[in-house]
Amino acid sequence: MSAVSTKESWVDWRDVLVDVQIGYACNVQCDYCSITDEMREQNMPVAKVMDILADARGRGATRVAFGGGEPTIRRALLPLIRWCRDRGYTSIKVASNGMMYSYRAYAEEAVDAGLTDFHISFMAHTPELYAHIMGRPDAFDLVEAGVANLAALGRKPIGDLIIKSDTWMHLPDIVDHWAAKGVAKFNLWLVSLSDRNRDNLDSLLPVSEMREGIFAAFERGRALGVKVLSRHIPRCMLPGYEDHVADLRDDKVLVITPRSTFTLWESRISPNAYGDRCAACVHKDDDCLGLRLDYLERYGDGEVVPVTVATAAAR
């Protein structure tokens, strides 16, 4: 196995998305979450966040994101969003479980503060599966109410879907359900075997076993006219749907956490490692990030189908 090389073009700060994980506290504890109890106690002081974002803005950054944990439970979030807007950040994203938007006043204040990109992690399409994953029987209703409030305010969230052992077969129905509520784009992420979830081996199945559901989600998106992209699986493992594979480097995300700073594609829960079978592939070190290290350690690279010079010329 080898680490993937990184593109350096992200250092033009006008293109960089500064993604600040302001803290790991959350109002739920999903069954696949990788955040440990110790990590949940870690938070970034508001003054430090402001210093970081002031420096980035001074370098030309205009895109910022806030994540966690659950950022919407932080009282400082909306003031920080206003602060960013007033200093010239034109794209302001929050990654959330969506439940706080069920309070109409909060949704209105978020829009008024300058929040432009609402990303919501949609767990499922039924109350039962939502409750099973999130541990809250009211979670589904709260998220639906939140999405309805955003729609009434003219905002369409982007959906983040986790591919795991109890969701992969439902992916097309999840896309169908939330697309009907106004969601026009979905990102698919593989569940990660790290930190709190590192021993939950059954949550991560081989892609080959989940491919049917992933492909069906792509097709459902095509039929509905919504975009569905895979963020963690290399193109060779999704034959025929290569155009649905996103390169994490293209977003030029600089992640800042309470503990460290790194680019998104360098994260240990991002695909950034190659197996031995990748050595012959023409996409290695170019436009393929490889696989996640935890996936390689769990299943190896037997599913990798390298694109050689000969096979590429034959296409």
HELIX and SHEET records of a PDB file:
HELIX    1   1 SER A    9  VAL A   11  5                                   3    
HELIX    2   2 ASP A   37  ARG A   40  1                                   4    
HELIX    3   3 VAL A   46  GLY A   58  1                                  13    
HELIX    4   4 PRO A   71  ILE A   73  5                                   3    
HELIX    5   5 LEU A   77  ASP A   86  1                                  10    
HELIX    6   6 MET A   99  SER A  102  5                                   4    
HELIX    7   7 ARG A  104  ALA A  113  1                                  10    
HELIX    8   8 PRO A  127  MET A  134  1                                   8    
HELIX    9   9 ALA A  139  ALA A  152  1                                  14    
HELIX   10  10 TRP A  168  HIS A  170  5                                   3    
HELIX   11  11 LEU A  171  ALA A  179  1                                   9    
HELIX   12  12 ASP A  195  ASN A  197  5                                   3    
HELIX   13  13 LEU A  201  SER A  203  5                                   3    
HELIX   14  14 VAL A  207  LEU A  224  1                                  18    
HELIX   15  15 ARG A  235  MET A  237  5                                   3    
HELIX   16  16 GLU A  242  HIS A  244  5                                   3    
HELIX   17  17 LEU A  248  ASP A  251  5                                   4    
HELIX   18  18 LEU A  264  GLU A  266  5                                   3    
HELIX   19  19 ASP A  276  ALA A  280  5                                   5    
HELIX   20  20 LEU A  293  TYR A  299  1                                   7    
HELIX   21  21 VAL A  309  ALA A  314  1                                   6    
SHEET    1   A 3 SER A   2  ALA A   3  0                                        
SHEET    2   A 3 PRO A 271  TYR A 274 -1                                        
SHEET    3   A 3 LEU A 291  ARG A 292 -1                                        
SHEET    1   B 9 LYS A 227  SER A 230  0                                        
SHEET    2   B 9 LYS A 185  LEU A 190  1                                        
SHEET    3   B 9 ILE A 158  ILE A 163  1                                        
SHEET    4   B 9 ASP A 117  SER A 121  1                                        
SHEET    5   B 9 SER A  91  SER A  96  1                                        
SHEET    6   B 9 ARG A  63  GLY A  67  1                                        
SHEET    7   B 9 LEU A  17  GLN A  21  1                                        
SHEET    8   B 9 VAL A 253  ILE A 256  1                                        
SHEET    9   B 9 THR A 261  THR A 263 -1                                        
END                                                                             
